[in-house]
Amino acid sequence: MFEFSVIGGRTARDIIGRSRREIVREVRETYLTHDEGDSVNPDSYFLRFPDKPDARIIALPAYLGGKHDVAGIKWIGSFPGNISHGIPRASAALLLNDYATGYPFALLEASQISAARTAASAVLAAEQLTGGRTARRLTVVGAGIIARNILEFFAAQEWSVDTLVVHDQHPEYGRALAGYATDSLGYRAETTDDLRTALDVADVVVLATTAGEPYILDPRAFAPGQVVLNISLRDIGPEIVHDSYNIVDDIDHCLKANTSPHLAEQKYGNRDFITGTLAQHIRGEVTTRPDKPVIFSPFGLGVLDLAVGAHVYRAATEAGEAIAIDDFFGETTRW
């Protein structure tokens, strides 16, 4: 009852690396559990800094019922300035709490977990919205850690991709990701410095940048039927969003903090452009057709971190890879 464990990032990544297909299933189940109302997912809390306007640390508390029955909180920092120093933008920790007593039982390095749940969500949406696991042309805009994780999940799900195109405003990052995709994942990859070329004739587009405001503004940027995974949330102009099918993870969560869908709501004064949630699409309650672009915008739900974190915790404990902290709690009786 009073055990407490720590699971480091290398252990988490190893476990994720050998169980990506299972994680996609966990994410799918979690979306459905959340849609059924068996969860609590409050608004995220953003800690910002007067002298670092682009930086933030976000608290994501949540409770996930179903088979998990676990509570917890992810504390994730996003400091874009890190990139210029050659270190990752994001760092995170996840604390898991026992639902029966409220006692925390595990602390996990969570940048790996956060990236995995984001990637699994993206690939799940791609499968659901395209109806398969095939793309003649898959384009990735932004060549960072999230993009790498998404490609790893595409490969784990055995997607057939004829050509992978990578675009990044820093060409060296684009070449590095393309090289990794070719050498480690077996995809035929190429790069382009031109965004228009990257977007043209792609079946699936992955937006995984650090953009703070829209830069894709041309109404013709996306073709009818094209599936756009709007992972970084702020790349697309509100006019494009308004004229597309829009699938989100959670409507209330996604339409805030000046995401592209939120900008569309502010511009047009309503939410009529929202087609529905991914869970509703999975259940067949909403549909999309090939007459307009299809945009998936996931704000990122804390319940997904709990699901993936609980999966990593179980695997680490079973394999003896969790580090137990003896006597973490100073008192375990009232008297």
HELIX and SHEET records of a PDB file:
HELIX    1   1 GLY A    9  GLY A   17  1                                   9    
HELIX    2   2 ARG A   20  ASP A   35  1                                  16    
HELIX    3   3 PRO A   80  HIS A   85  5                                   6    
HELIX    4   4 SER A  111  THR A  130  1                                  20    
HELIX    5   5 ILE A  145  ALA A  156  1                                  12    
HELIX    6   6 PRO A  171  LEU A  185  1                                  15    
HELIX    7   7 LEU A  195  LEU A  199  1                                   5    
HELIX    8   8 PRO A  238  HIS A  242  1                                   5    
HELIX    9   9 ILE A  251  CYS A  254  1                                   4    
HELIX   10  10 SER A  260  TYR A  268  1                                   9    
HELIX   11  11 LEU A  278  ARG A  283  1                                   6    
HELIX   12  12 GLY A  302  GLU A  318  1                                  17    
SHEET    1   A 7 SER A  39  VAL A  40  0                                        
SHEET    2   A 7 LYS A  52  LEU A  64 -1                                        
SHEET    3   A 7 VAL A  70  SER A  78 -1                                        
SHEET    4   A 7 ALA A  90  ASP A  98 -1                                        
SHEET    5   A 7 PRO A 104  GLU A 109 -1                                        
SHEET    6   A 7 SER A   5  ILE A   7  1                                        
SHEET    7   A 7 ILE A 323  ALA A 324 -1                                        
SHEET    1   B 3 SER A  39  VAL A  40  0                                        
SHEET    2   B 3 LYS A  52  LEU A  64 -1                                        
SHEET    3   B 3 TYR A  45  PHE A  49 -1                                        
SHEET    1   C 8 ALA A 189  THR A 191  0                                        
SHEET    2   C 8 SER A 160  HIS A 167  1                                        
SHEET    3   C 8 THR A 134  VAL A 141  1                                        
SHEET    4   C 8 VAL A 204  LEU A 207  1                                        
SHEET    5   C 8 VAL A 227  ASN A 230  1                                        
SHEET    6   C 8 VAL A 294  SER A 297  1                                        
SHEET    7   C 8 TYR A 245  VAL A 248  1                                        
SHEET    8   C 8 GLY A 276  THR A 277  1                                        
END                                                                             
